[in-house]
Amino acid sequence: MKRTLLLLLLCTACLLLPGQAFAAGEVYLAAVPGNPGFFLVNTVPGGGTVSLDGVAVGTAPLRIAVDPDGTTGHMISVTRPGYLTWMQRFPSNPAPGETIVVTAELKPEVLTGNIQVNAHPLDAIAILDGRESRSTPAIFTGLSPGYHTLVVRRDGFLPLTTTVNVEAGKVADIQASLTDLSTTGNLDLNSEPVGADIAIDGVHVGRTPWSGRLSPGNHTISLTRDNYLTWEGSAVIQNQKTTTLTPTLIPSADSGIGVIAVQSNPPGATIYLDGEVRGETSIGGAVNLPEIPRGPHTLTLRRPGHADYTQVITVYAGQMTHLTADLVPGLPAAATTGIIEIRSVPAGAAVMVDSVSRGVTPVTLKEVTPGTHTVSVSLSGFSTWNGNVTAKPGQTSMVSAMLDPVPVPTTRPPLSATVVITSLVLLLLLDRRRKP
């Protein structure tokens, strides 16, 4: 009697407690009165986690009991690592005592993609990411999703470089039409300043200065460099002709530098910025002086047969300052400063003029105030040279410093106590032998 009562209590607990298993591979999700119906869930491959209406209830194979008269429209889903989630909605419940067999065929989760390459003409070489190479038609398999660089080459034809976006489970189809080299033109591309990264038609090809062959037509160009705004433009390439392009990059506002664009009428004037020669004005347009620190600067233009043109201009970070000078014919103004040229043997010595560092030898100092100036030339391992030089208006004064090597002192190591004692003993022995 007690055993029967205990069994009845256990069965009642199984019926009343949601999610409790009542036999191997079976589970009740709620109190199921009377005769329940069942979903029998199998998976291929087996072992997936089964969920009913978004709640995980066990591992397949799994028999789930439901109330035939309960809420309808159950969603069964199965998840398994390395496979796509399987799910299906069942609009009606199984009848009392009925078992609806559910077989979930799990599909592997595809984590890679492929690239298929066809070239025109045939028998080209396709190179992916600079490593793998195959003859076309070619297919690259098992590629990680994302962007990959593809280069297609063939002797006598212009190489084609493109970026391919690979998607998991998909094949990217590339049709590469190569251009005969006899129908291409050349692009000489530079920038001020140099060292900008180049993208032509969206593909990175190198850094300025750069020269290469392109198919005829219009090509988009993008130049990028740290601390500068991106330059975007285009170049029209003509068959068997060379197109030259030298854009000036504009510094960014937080770079602390700007650009000065200088033009003169007539052209051919030497440009001095803060006393240093920075080029010559040309007929073709303004000459750009890049990487100029923000703030005031003195700019002078000198041309034979014309008066000097001098103006203080202010450079703003991230901006281009334009200056157009109309030179006046006539004699230049009398020079009020001098030039000092300092050389040394050996070269590469540090130069101090009036206790101010002025670079290393050989060095030419312009616009020096007339008068006597102290000069110090120093180089490691050599004696420092000191002297005076007189700067004269309109003249160049020379300083030649012959540096003498610093003598290396030679020192003898002190005699050790062992050597001293040994010497004394030998002297005593010799003295005893001499005595009769």
Secondary structure, 3 states (H helix, E strand, C coil): CHHHHHHHHHHHHHHHCCCEEEECCEEECCCCCCCCEEEEEEEECCCCEEEECCEEEEECCEEEEECCCCCCCEEEEEECCCECCEEEEECCCCCCCCEEEEEEECCECCCCEEEEEEEECCCCEEEECCCEEEECCEEEEEECCEEEEEEEECCCEECEEEEEEECCCCEEEEEEECEEHHHCEEEEECCECCCCEEEECCEEEEECCEEEEECCEEEEEEEECCCECCEEEEEEECCCCEEEECCECCECCCCCEEEEEEEEECCCCEEEECCEEEEECECCECEEEEEEECEEEEEEEECCCECCEEEEEEECCCCEEEEEEECCECCCCCCCCEEEEEEEECCCCEEEECCEEEEECCEEEEEECCEEEEEEEECCCECCEEEEEEECCCCEEEEEEECCECCCCCCCCCCCHHHHHHHHHHHHHHHHHHCC
